[in-house]
Structures are given as structure tokens and as C-alpha cells.
Amino acid sequence: MYFAALLARTEDGWEASDTELDDVETLTDLADLAREAAINDDTVVALIEQEGTWFGVVRVDGEDDPRVFLSNAAAAARSSYGAMLTDELLGRDDNDADELDSLDLDGTEDGETETETDISEDDSVNGSAPPGPLGDAGLLSDLGIGEKELLDLQGDALAEIVDALGCTDVLEAVR
């Protein structure tokens, strides 16, 4: 079960809206959705959470490229929306997915045997996301949540984020 919300910064604070991600297939789709919620091209923060397993923050400032942070890339990669964000952060595209389709479950090509060097290589080489945080941990620094604070969040992380942004009541109204 996912929870997703958009927080749009205004002159008077933040406005929140519950958002459906059914039509979101790429980070560009999510950024476009965030830009639609923006007030005067100001900052929009998209928050995504999956049952306390992982959370993601996507920040969109006007027409700038979106900035993304995932709390646990390996866990996020096992879900559809998390995989979309993980793939973007790892620089994977549709062609990479096609290459992964030709791999056996152990990460070797059909008919190949796994060698000692295959076993010791980084997980991301074999198509899996690295464990732990991934992305821009400083994306909320100017809003009062520094890198260290974001990296240390556990439990109900979204509640702590919106508390630091000063918009707990606004988010709770849509939750």
C-alpha cells in the first residue's frame, strides 16, 4: 500500500494534496504532476511511502530537473514506483531492462557459469539497487531538513519531514 502526497509551497505556507500515481510511469510524469500543483512555479515536494518499508522525496523547483532521495533503494526497487525512482537514480533506461531480461536469476547470461569475480561485484552491476539510501540527501536542506537529519529518519519519516516543514496539519488533512 502506497501513500503519496504533493506539498506545494505558497506565500502563506504549504498546500497539500493527496495524489494518485496510477498514471505515473516515469520521473518525468511525476515531475509534470508536481508542476501542475505548483503555485507560481514555486517548490513542490512529492512524498511517497510504502508501508514504512521505504520513503521517497522528489523535489521540483519550477522547470529545474527534479531532485530525488530514497531512504532504502533496495527495498524501493522491489515496488513499482520505487523501481521507477531507483532506475532513474541509477541511470537505467528501458534498454537496460531489456538486457536484464536475458539474465538468469543468478545474474549470469543464459548458459554462462558464475565466476568468483561475479560474486564479489557490486550489487548494482547485476541489476539490483544498493542497500540503504540513494539520491540527493540535501534536497531539503534549505527547507530545514539537513542531509544528516534526512538520512537518520526512521519509523514515520513523512511525519517528521512535514513537522520540520511546518505543515503537519496540512498533510494530515489529506492522509
FENLIN-V656970 format. One record per run of one state. SS is the DSSP state (2 for helix, 1 for strand, 0 for the rest). FROM is the first residue (numbers start at 0). TO is the last residue. Records with the same first field share a line. If there is no record, write none. Layout:
SS->FROM-TO  FROM-TO
//
This chain:
0->0-0  10-11  18-25  37-41  50-52  61-65  70-71  76-78  90-92  101-101  103-107  109-114  120-121  126-132  135-139  143-145  152-155  165-166  174-174
1->1-9  12-17  42-49  53-60  66-69  102-102  108-108  133-134
2->26-36  72-75  79-89  93-100  115-119  122-125  140-142  146-151  156-164  167-173
//
